[in-house]
Amino acid sequence: MRQPDATAAAEIARTIAAIWRIESAKVVAHAARITHDLALAEDCAQDALVAALEHWPELGIPENPGAWLMTAAKRRALDHLRHRKLAEPRLEALGHETDLQQSIAARESSEMIDARLDDAIGDELLRLMFTACHPVLAPEARSALTLRVMGGLSTAEIARAYLKPEATIAQRIVRAKRVLAAAHVPFEVPRGEALHARLASVLEVLYLMFNEGYAATAGAQWMRPALCAEALRLGRVLAGLMPQQAEVLGLLALMEIQSSRLAARVDAQGEPILLGAQDRSRWDPLLIRRGLAALARAEALVGPLAGPLGPYALQGAIAACHARAPSTEATDWARIAALYDALMQAAPSPVVALNRAVAVAMAYGPAAGLELVDTLQDEPALAQYHLLPAVRGDLLQKLGRGDEARIEFERAAALAGNARERALLLGRAANDPDMTNGENGERR
């Protein structure tokens, strides 16, 4: 068969990479359902990817590439089971093949029964997520590993999400895989209290996965909508399983409302449109209604006697303020600032403090916001965070301090990993009127 030319081969390679980014978590989850071993499932998934890279350039992209990859990974997983059986010295040689076939058939039959009868989580991806969030791992290792396996995020992207050195995140992921293998952690669904104990890690992973899709830390596109959609889908499944958990509903509300704005956040060329310039008629009213309903259920579960809202519900409430407002000017910025005050109490972080400064600036003027931003200038966690100088540049520009604003926008552009966002920031540095379209730092 004729080999594709270099240009066609490069295009096929890019297509495979895009498909893999979308399908990899499902392929790993499917293999893990067979192997009950996360590290082995990842190996099988990688073998499937290698097979695709070898065969698809000659045969063409299959009609259902995800199913093709899952089938290839499943075959590799079953091969591993066969080799494992062959390596067991206790098996009788003459009866080995029969026992082996029965073992494999039993495993496959068990999978089918599990899929029908599992009363806790009927989704392979959520099974994988809860397994990677096993308490045998340190909390930070759980989140890093799950983002790598579930979200398909690179080590660099996870490092940026956590504001940590890339080497630190790489070590966490490697160590987490070793710990899971050494502990023989099964691919299973936790029950009762064990499920609740892992919930915080699962929520954090869904939150970070959605945020990476909503505003990609790197790459040529500002957003990765498929990642948002997958995080939202998993959030809906989780809310169906745990309808009495206010924070699950709060996160779902946040993702529903933010997803409603995806179509309005870029123009026809894929260039970012910040909040103040978005055409709100393009916000999806169905997703907004779903988000507001989820938030109402979360608030009802908490109630006046049960304590304050949790961090995700608070962020859902902030998103709801934007969703209810007909325009930026009509937004209740004072309430948003108050909600950020509560969020700083519930889950303090430098990023929350920066977002609070933006809300204060909108409610009480840019000088008030700049005063708060300046207190964050020496915060180590924000040293490489491009939105700190971006927000400062925006506030300086509003105060008429154009030369200082230009310096801040240029510094933000140098730190930005996303090509679209970098171009926007450079446009603002050049005082391009097409680029001054809304509140700076609008990533959520």
N, C-alpha and C positions, 0 to 999 in steps of 0.2 A: 504494500500500500504506500502511496506517495506521501512523503513527510511534508508537513506544513512548512511554509517559508518562515523566515525569522520573525516577520511582523505578525503573521497569523499565530505563530507559536507563543509570542509574547502576549497577544491578546487572550489566547486560551489560558495561559498561566494566570493572567489577571482575573479572568472569569472564575477559574478554579479557586483562587485566593478569596474572592468575594463569596463564592458559594460556601467555602470552608468556614468563613467567619460567621455565616448565618447558621450553618448546620452542625458545626463541630460539637456543641454542647449536647445536641440530641444524639449524635453518633456515640459520644462517650457514655451518655446515660443508657443508651440501648445496649452497648457492650457490657456496661457494669451490671445491668440486670441479669446478664448471663454469667459473668465471671464472679460477681460479688466481690470484686477487687478493683478499687479505683485506679491504682497505678497500672494494673494490667489492662484495664479498659482503655486508659489513655494510650497505651502502646498499640492496642488493636485499632483504635481510631487513627493513630498516626500511620499505621500500616495501610489502612484504607485510603488515606490521603496520598500516600506514595503510589498506591495502585492507580489512583485517579490521574496523578501526574504522568504515570507511565502510559496509560491506555487512552485517556480522553483525547490527547492531541492527535492520535491516529484514528480513533473510532468516532470522535465527536462528543459533545456534551450530551449525556443521556437526557431523556425527556423528564425524568424525575431524579435529579442528581442526589437529593437527600436520601431517597430510598436506595439508590445504588451504593452510596457510602455506608449506609446502615447494613446492607446485605454483606458488603465486603468486610466490615468490622465484625459482624456476627460470625461469618465463616472463620475469620482469624481467631475469634474467641473460642469457637468450638474446637479448632485445631489445638489451641492451648490446653483445653480440657482433655483432649485425647492424649497429648504428650504428657500431661500431668498423670493421667491414669497409667500410661506406659511406664512411668518412672516409679510407680508404687510397687515395691518388691513383694508386698504381701499378696498381690493378686496371683491367682493360679494361671499359669500360662495358657492351658487349654480353654479355660472358661473366660479368659480375659476379654475377648472381643464381644462376647454376648453381654458380659457385665458392663462393658464400656458403652455399648449401644443403648442398653437399658438406662444407664446413668444419664447419658445425654438426653435420651427421650424423656426421662423423668424430669430433668431440669427444664426442658422446653415445655413440658406439660405443666409444670409448676408455674412457669412464667404466665401461661395462659390463665391458669386458675387465679394467680395473684392479680392479674389485670382485671378480672371480673369481680373478685371478692374483696379486694383490699378496701377496708372501710376508713382508712385514714388519709392516704394520699394516693390518688389514682393516676398520677402523672410522673413519668420517669424523670423529668427534669427536676421536679420538686424532690423526688427521692434522692437524686444526686446532690441537690443543694443541702438537704438535711444531713446526708452522709458526710459531705465535706465540712459541715459545721459541727462535727462530733466534738463533745467536750474533752476528748483526749488531747485535742489541739488547743493551743493558746488562742484567745479571741482574735488577736491580730493575724495569726496564721490561718485561722478559719476563713476570714474575710478575703485575704489575699489569694488563697488557693481557690476559693469558690468563684471569685471574679475571673481568675485565670481559666478555670475549667468551664464555668457556666457562661460568662460573658464574652469569652474569647478575647479579653483584654490583654494587651502586651504587658510585660513587666514594667515598662516605662509608663504606660498609661495608669497602671495601678499605683505606681510611685507618685505620680502627679496628683491622683485623687486623694492620697493620704498625706501629701506634702512630705514625703520621705525620700531618702536616697534610693536610687534604683537597685544598688547592690543589697541594701537592707531587705527590700521586697523579694529579690531573687532568692536570698538565703531563707526567708520565711517559707517560700513556696517549696523549695527543695526539702527543707526540714519537715514540712507538713506531710509531704508524700512519704517520707521515710517513716515518720511516726505512725501514719495510718497503716502502712505495710507491716511494720513491726507489731502493731497492736491487733492485726488481723480484723480491722473494723469491717463489719459486713455491710453490704449494700441493702439497707433495710429502712423501714419507716419507724421512727420513734413513736411511742405511745404515751398517753397521759402526761405525767410531769416531765418525762424526758423530752417530749415534743416541745413543751413550753420552755424548757431550759435552753433549747437551741434557737428559740424564736428570735431573740435579739440579733443574733448573727445573721439569720436569714433575712430579716428586715433590712439590716445594714447593707447586705449584698444587693438586694433588689433596689435599694435607694441609689447606691453607687452605680449599678448597672444602668438604671434609668438616666441618671445624670450624665453618664458618658455618652449615651445615645442622644440626649437632649442638646448637649454642647460638647462635641468631641474634643478631647485634649490635644489631639494631633491628627494629621491627615489633610487631604485636599478638600473635604466637605465639612461644613460647620456642624452638621447633625448626622446621626446614624439612626434613622427612624426604625429600622428593623430591631435594633437593640431596645429602643423604647417600647416597641410593641411586645417584645418577648417579656420584658420586665412587667409590663402592665398585665399581660396574660397570666403570668405566674402570680401576680398580686391578686388578680380576681379569683384564681383557684384557691389561693391561701385564705382569702376572705370568706370563700364558701366553706372552707374546712373549719375556720375559727371565727365565726360570726360574732362572738362575744368579746373579741379582743379589740379594744379601742384603737391601739396603735396600728394594728393591721388595717383597720378601716381608715385610719388617718393617712397612712402611706398610700392606700388605694385612692383616697380622695385627691391627694397631691398628684399622683401620676395621671389620674383621669383628667383633672383640670389642666395640667401642663400639656398633656397630649392634645388637648383641644386646640392648642395654639401652634402646633407644628407647621401646618400649612401656611400660616401667616408669618413665620419667622425667617423665611428666605424669599427672595424674588425669583423671577423666571430663570435667572442665571446662577442661582444658588448662593447669591450674596446675602449676608445676614441683614435682617431688619430688626432693630432693637424695639423694645416694648413701646416706647412713645410714638413710633411711626407705624406700628402694625395696624392693618385693616381689621378691626374687630369683627366685622361682618364675616370674616373668614374663619373665626374661631368656631369650632364644632359645638353647636348647642347641645347635642345629645351627650357628648362626653362631659360637658359642664354640668348638665343635670345629674348625670351619674356620679360625678365627683361631689357635688353638693349634697346628694342623698347619702353618700358614704360618710361625709363629714357630719351630717346631722345624726346618723346612727352612732358615730364615735362620740359625739358630744352628749348624746342621750345616755350612753353607757357610763360615761364619767360622771355626769350630773353634778349638782352643786355641793353634794355632801361627800363625794368620792375623791376629791382632790383635783389638782389642775390637769389640763391636757398634757399629754406627752409630746416629745419633740416632733414626731411625724404628724400628729394631729394639729399641732401648732403651725407647722409649715403648710399643711392642708388649709388651715384657716387663712393664712397669708395669701395663698393662691386663690382662695375664694373671694377675698377682697378685690383682687384684680379682675376676676371673672364677673363679679357683680357690677363693676363700674363701667359706664358707657364710654369713658375716655380716661386718659392719664390724669387730666386735670380734675376730673370728678372722683378720682380714687380717694378712699379714706386713708390717707397716708398716716394720719395720727394713730389710727387703729393699727396699721401695719407696724409702725414704730413700737407701739405698746406690745404687740405680739412678739416682736423681736426681743423686747425687754424680757418677756416671759421665756422665750427660747434661750436667752443667755443664762437664765436661771436653771432651766431644765437640762440644757446640753451646751455649756459654754465652749466656744472655740474661736480662734482668730477669724475664721471665715464668717461665722455668724456675726461677730462684732463688725466686720466690714460691711456685711449686708445691712446690719442695723444702722450703720452710719449713712448708707444710701437712703434708707427710709427716713431717717431724721432730717437729712438734707431736703428731701422732697416735702416733708411736713413743716419744717421750721426754717428752711433756707440753707443755701450752700455753705455759708460760713459755719453754721452749726455742725453740718456734716463733715466739713474739712477739719474742724477741731478734733473730732473723734477719729478721723482717718490718720491724722498726724500722730496720735497716740499709738498707732499700730506700726509705725515706720521701722521700729527696731525689733519687731516680733520675728524671731528666727524662723518660725514655720511659714511666714509669708515672704521670706527673702527672695524666693524664685517664683512667687505667685504673681502672674502678670496682671491680675485684676486689681491689685493694690495700687500700682501706679496708674492703671487705667481709670479707676474711680477718682483718684486724686486729680488726674488730668481733667476729667469731666467737671469736677467741682471748681478747679482753678479757672477753667474756660468760662463757666457760668459767672464767676466773679470778675471777669474781664482781665484776668492775668494770663494773657495768651502765650507769652514767651515761656513762662513756667509750665503751662499746660502742654505745649509742644514737646518739651523735654520729657515730661512724664509719659505722653503717648508714645514717643519713640522708645523709651525704656520698656514700656509694656509690650510693644511690638517685638522687641528683641527677645523678650521672655516667652512670648506666645508660641505654642507648639502647633497650633492650627493655622493652616495657610489662609483660610478665609478671614479668620479673626485678625491675623497679622495685617492683612491688607486693609481691613476696616480701621485698625488702630493707626496705621501709617496715613490713611486718608484723613483721619482726625488730626494727626500731627500737622498735616499740610493745610488744615482748616478747610477741607473740601466740604461744601455744604451738603453734598449727597451722603456724606458719612456721619453727619451730626444728627442722627435720626433716633434719638431716644435716650433713655437712661443707660449710662455705661455700666458694664458689669452685669447686664441682664442675661444670666445663664440659666436661670431656673424659672 
